[in-house]
Amino acid sequence: MKSAIKTIPLATAMTAALMFGVAAHAQTAASPARAEVKMDTADFLKTHRWDDNMSVWVLKSGVEAPAGVKPRAEVKAERDAFMRTHKWQNDSSTWVPIKTGPRDLGTMTRAQLAAETKQFLATHTFDEEKGVYVEKAPRKTK
């Protein structure tokens, strides 16, 4: 029993040393220099402010968005356009096109709209390079 108690801290110490050593190596191998991160952060803070009401970073007034970046309203409009023409099916876990024509999102309850928006953001991501929403690859099941 005494030998088991002595090996637990040794095994824990060896595991921790290995984990911290690997993490330190991985961080220095491909991560940007600290000065570069600080410079990027300073540049970002010059053009953005935190909005407590919406809990997001927003551009400061009088600051233009970088070239090629779509305004937030335009990105939301694309999401809403997709949700007008598609409906989430729980039984198949897929978005299905609506055959009867676009639906009016204004007739949905807040809970329904929030649930579908949450599902859309779980299945799609905004591709900054292409400037459009793209479907995420499905998760592989065991």
Salt bridges, closest charged atoms under 4 A:
ASP43 OD1 - LYS46 NZ 3.91
GLU78 OE2 - LYS70 NZ 2.42
ASP80 OD1 - ARG79 NH2 3.20
GLU116 OE1 - ARG103 NH2 2.36
